[in-house]
Amino acid sequence: MGDDQMRDDIISEQSEVVSDLELPDLTNHRDLTQYLLQSGDQYVAKIRPVILGKIFEEKSQNLEKVYLIGTDQDKTVKERGKDTIYSAQLIEQWLKFNYPTIKTEVIPLGQAGENPSDFEAMFRWWLTVWQTKIKPNPGQKLWVCLKGGVGQASEASRISGLNLYGEQIQFFEINRTPKENRQGIPSGYTGPFLGTNYLWSGVQKQALELLKNHNYLAVKTLLNPYFEQTPEQWQKAQQLLNGAIAWNQGRFDQFYQQVQGYLDQSQRQQKAQYWWQAYEQAYIAVIRLEQNNTTEAMLHSFRAIEGLIDLWIRQNFRNHLANQNSQSEFLELKSSVLGKYPALKTYFDRYGKENKNSLQVRGEIQSALIKLLIPEAKQDKGFSAWDSKKARYIRNDLSHNLGGISEKDLYNAWGQEINQPDQWQDRILQCLNLITGEHFATFNNASFFPWIHHALKAEVKNYQI
């Protein structure tokens, strides 16, 4: 249509259009677009939407429906001559001609007296439009191109839409090229991108709160739209987050694969030790207690010791195991072990299988093997807590009965004198150190995960739009 900013001292581009087409004396944009629309098919093949055209051309396969907002104000309104209602209908006509499978709808603005320059009025109008007309399905993307009209209407559209649909909404920006536009060549664009400047501060705060509670799946769901928008900026955070999710599920090998690039040399060397996963398992128990999940804290704490003892037996009695490679059944200790440890004969006589040539390694036998090779285990409070009849009863009770346990019960299972979370952590760590022969003072040193959690938190906290 040419430049619609009519001036008296020169011939405007719009006036040239009227002249070139030998049209009646049409003095404003509304009248010109109305005339072209009423001319039927005469101009539809010649229309070129040079602002939105490239988006439609390149994204038509992604579009289910297009909504076009056009102002249509009362005759008493001074700016009525600039109304875009017929422009919107012309573009709708062009879309139906070129992309007949795309649904279209024109939504008029101003017919009820709304003032496009009044932000509050526009905000109320847009809320009504979002709630009654433009309603995407859950998870469906909603693309918005705010081009044309006054700033108040565009800003109200952006803010109200983001309030309702959040990351479902994505925006386009047009890179106007007037010279090419005059030749019917549409402008380029950037997008679709999120309304990050409006949303990020709230999303960031929410993500950090979720991280406090170690809810990594929820963090991933919350941040996924940002990952998709700028994947190169989020590469480290995505790897750390995927690792954290795997760790939280006890899939430690997968956890390590994701995060190994962010561990130091000593941590990577620790991975070579047979016992490294036991400290990760125990730290899950610590996290579960922070989440007030005492039942899982109990289960993970004992599971860490039991899993470590299994690995320890495989490591120290590998030449005397009948089923060294089995992961789904109790280990079988062969009687050949008696040549090196004759003290175990009592157990073979009492519990031996197949003419006392093998011994199923469980419970009392595990304890005996530990005490045989690590004599100080007999006096170790941590090991004694795991080995006690009371602890065995509690573990069995948890496995076979409904209901949870109290925090006090959790502590008592590891020693009558324990009544604080730090004491409980120290007791578990003491037991692990006894079996591995390590001297970790805290889980911050023993487990890889505290470092990974801290690094992930820093990535989210330091990200800037």
N, C-alpha and C positions, 0 to 999 in steps of 0.2 A: 504493500500500500504506500510505500515511501514513508518519509518522516511525517508524523501526524501533528507536529508542532507548527501550527499555521502561523504565518507572519504576513503583515500587510506590505512591508517594504520590498520583499523579494518573492519570487515564485517558489513555493516549497515543493519538495519531492512529491508530496501527496497531490498537489495541484497539477503537477506534470502527469501523474497517473491519470487523473480525471481528463486531462486534455488529450493524452495519447490514446485513451480508450474511447474518446469522443462521447463521454458520458454527460448527463445533465449537470447543471451547476450544483455540485455536491460540496458543501462547505465544511463538513467535519467528518471525523473517522466513523462515527456511528452511522451517518447517512450513507457513506460510501460502502461500508461493509454490508449494510442492509440491502442496498441496490444490487450488489454482486450476489448476495445470497438469493434474492428474489429472481435473479436472472436464470435460475435453474441450472442446467448442465452446461451452459455456455462457457463458464469459466472454471468449472471444477477441475478439469485436466490441466489447467494452467496455474493453479494455485501452488505455491511453494512456501510451506511454513519454515522460514529460514531460521527461526529461533529454536523450535522443537523438532524440526525435520530430521536431523541426524540421529537424535535419540530414538524416534519412531523407526527410522530406517534400520538401525543396528540392534534395537532391542524389541522389535515387534514380536519375536517368538516367545519372549518372556512376559508379554502383556496379556492379561485376561480381560481387563476393562480399563478404559480411560475416562477420567472425570475432568471436565473443562469448566473452570470458574469464569463467568463473564458478568461484568457489572451491567445493571439495567435499572437506572435511577429515574425518579419522577421528573416530569417536564420542568418543574420548578427549580431543579438542581442545576447550578451553573455549569458543572463539569459533565453534564449529561452527554454532550457532544463527543466526549472521549470514551463513552461506554464501549465495552468489549463484548457484549452479549452476542452480537452478530459475528464478530471475529471468532468467538468460540464455536458458533454454529457452522461457520465456514470450515474451520479445522475439523469439526466433527464430520462434515460432508466429505472432506478430503480423506479422512481416515476410512470412512465407509467405502469410498471409491478405491482406495489403494490397499486397505487391509480389512476386508469384509468380515473376517472372523473375530476381530476385536470388538467387544461391546463398547458402547460410548454413552455418555450422559452429560448433558450440559446443566450446570447448576447456576441459576441466576443469583446475583448479589445486589441488593439495594431495593428490591421491589416492595419490601415492607418498611422502607425508609431508613435502612441501615446506612450509616456514614462510613465509607471505607477509610477515612482519615481518623476515626475515633477508635483507638486501640481497644478500650474496654468493650465497646459495641462489637468490634470485630472478634474479640475473644469469645464473647457469648455466642455470636453467630457461628463461628467455627466449631464450638463445642456441639451445637445443635446439628451441624452438618455431619461431623464425625459420627455422632451417635444415631442419626436417623438415615443417613444416605451412604456415607463411605465407611463400610464396615468390613474390613478384611477378615478372613478366617484366621483362627489361632495359628501363629507361626508364619502366616503368609506375609511376604514383603509388600510394603506400601511405598512406592516411589513418588517423590514430590519434587516438582520443579517450580520454584517460586519466581516467576518471571512476569513482569508487567504489573500494573496497578501501583498502589502506594505502599510505602514501607510498613505502615501500621497493620495493614491487612496481611501482608506476608509474614510479619513477625508474629502476629496472633495465630496464624496457621501453624507456624513452626512450633511455638511453645505449647499450644493446646494439643497438637498432634503428638508431640513427644510425651506430654503428660499422660495421654491415654494409651499410646501404643509403644512408647519406649523404643527399643532397638528394632522393632518391626519396621519403623520408618527409616528410609534412606533418602538422601537428597542428591540432586544434580545441580551443578553450576554451569552456566552457559558462558563460553568465551566468545563474545561478540566480535564479528569481523564485518563491519559495514560495507567495505568494498566488495567482498565476495557475496554478501547478502544481496546487494543490488543486482547481482547477476543470477540470483536464484540459488546460490550455493549456501547450504545451511551452515551455521556456526558449529564449531567443535564444542565439546563439553567435558567436564570432569565428573566422576561419580560412577555408580552410586556410592555415597559415603554416609556415615552415621552423623547424627546431630551431636557429635561428641562434646563440643564446647558447652552445650547445655546439660548433657547427661553425665559427663565423666566424673565430676566431683562427687555426685551422689553414688554412682556405681563404684567408684574407688573406695569410698567409705564403707559401703556394704560389703565389698570384697574383702577388705581388711578385717571386718568384724567376723565374716565367715572363716577367715584364716585363723582367727583366734580360737575358734572352736574346731579347727582342723576339718572343716567340711569342704574338701577339695572338689568333689563332684559338683557341688552347688557353685563354687567359684568358677569352675570351667564353664558351666551353663551360663553364668552371668557375663563372663568375659568373651565368650565365643564370637559375638558380633564384632568385637574389637580385634580379635585374632584374625577374622576374615578380612577386616578392613585394611589392616597394616601388618600382614604376617611377618615381614622382615623385622619389624620393631619388637615383635612379641616372641621371636623364636626361642630365646632363652627361657622366658616365662612359661611357654607351652611345654617345653621339655621338662622343666622342673615340676610343673603341675601334673603332667602325665606320670612322671615318676612318683609324685606324692600320692596320686590316686592308686597306683600299683602297690606302693608301700602300705597304704591304709588297708588294702585288701590282703596283705601278707604275701604278695607276689614279689619277693625281694630280688630275684634275678632280673625280672623285667624292670623293677625300680632302678637297679644298678645300671642297666643298659641305657636308660634315659638320662641319668644324672652323672655318669662317670666323668664326663668332660668338665664338670664343675667341682670335682674332688681333688684334693692335693695328692702329692706323691705318696705320703704315708698312708692316706686313706685307701688309695688304690692298692698299695701293698697289703693292707689289712684284708682286702677282698680275697687274697690268695689263701687266707687262713680258713680252715674247715669250720671254725666256730663263729664266723662273722655274723651270720644270720640270727644267731641266738640273742645277740644284743639288740638287734632290730626288733625281734619278736617281743623282748622284754620291754622295749621302749614303747611299743604299741600298748602294753598294759599301763604304762605311765600315762599315756595320752587318754586312754579310756577312763582312767580315774579322774583326770582333769575334766572329762565330759560327764562326770557323775555316773558313769556306767560301771558300777562296781562288779557286776556279774562277769562282764567281759574282762575287766581288769584282773579278776581272780583267775579266769581261765587262761588268759594270755601269759600271766606271770608264771603259772605252773607249767604251761606248755613250753615256754622258753627253756626252762630247766630240763624238762623231759626230752625235748628235741635235742638239746645240747648233749645230754647223756647218751642218747642214741648215736649221735655223731662221734662222740668221744670214744665209745666202745668200738665203732667201726674203725676209728683211727688207731686205737691201741691194741685191738685184738683181731686185726684184719686177717691174719694168717690162720686163725682158729674159728672162723665163722663159716657155717655151712651155707648160708644164704646172704653173703656180703652185699649182693646187688639188689636184694629185695627192698622195696619201699612200702609194701602194703601188708606185711606180716611181722610178727615178733622175730627178732634175730635168734638164730640157733647157734649156740656155742658148742664146738666139738670137744670131745674128751682129750684131744691132743694138747689142749691148754694145760692139762695137769702136769705135763712134763716140765713146764716153766713155773706153774703156780699150783703146787700140790695141795695147798690149803683149800682149794675149791672142791676137793673130792667130796666133802660133806654134802655139798649142794647137789652134786651128781648122784650121790647115793639116795638123797631124799627126793629130788625132783627130776632125775634123769629120764630120758626117753630112749626107746629102742635099745634095750640092753645097756642103758646108762651111757650110750655113746654120744649123746647130745643133750643139751640143756637149753630150754627156752628162756631167753633173757628178758625178764620183766620184774617189776617190783623189787622184791627182796634180793634178787640176783643182781640187778643193776646197782643197788646200794652196796652189795658185797664187793663188786668189782671196783667201784669208786674207792671204797675204804681200803681195798687191797693195794691199789696203786697210789692213792693219796691218803696216807694215814691220818693227816691233820683233819680230814673230813669228819672223823669221829667226834671232834670237839667243836667243829664249826657250826655256829648258830644258824647260819643261812642254810647250809646243807641239812642240818638236823630238822629245821622247819619243814623243808620239802619232804624229808624222809620220815617224819613222825606219823604215827597212826592217826592222829587227829587230822593232819593235812590230807592223808589218804581218804579219810572218811568224808571230809569236806568236798574233795574233788569228786568222789563217787556220788555224794548227795547232789552236787550241782548237775551231774550228768543224768541223774535219774528222777529228779523231782522238779516240779514246777515252782515258779516264784523266784524272787531275787535274793540278794544278800545285802546286809548293811555294810557301811564303811567300817564299822567296828569289827564285824566278822572278817572282813578282808584283812585287816591288820592282824587280828588274833591268829589267823591262819598261818601267819609268818612269825609269830612270837607274841607271848602274852605281854611283853614289855613295850610293844610297838603301839603307838597311838597317833602318829603323825605321818603325813604323806612322805616327807623326806626320809623318815626312819624306814618306812616300807621300801622306798626306792633303794636305799643303802643296803638293806637286807638282801634284796634280789640281786643287786650288783655284786655283793659279797659272795653270794653263792655261785654266780657265773664266773667270777674271777678265780674262785677256788678250783673249779674244774678246768678252766682254760689255762691257768697259770699266769694270767695277765694281772695288771695292777691299775685298772681304770678307776679313777676317783669319782667320776660322774658319768651319766649317760651322754652328756654333751661331748665327752671324749670317746666314749665306747661306741656310740651309734653314729652312723652317717647322717641320720635324718634331721637332727636339730640344725645342722648347718644348711641342709637343703631347704628346710622350712624358712629359715632366716633369709636365705638368698631369694626365695620366691616372694616373701613379704616385701623385700627391698625392691624387687622388680615392679610390683604393683604400686608401692608407695612412691617410687621415684618417677613413674611414667608421667609424662607431660604431653598434653595435646599440642 
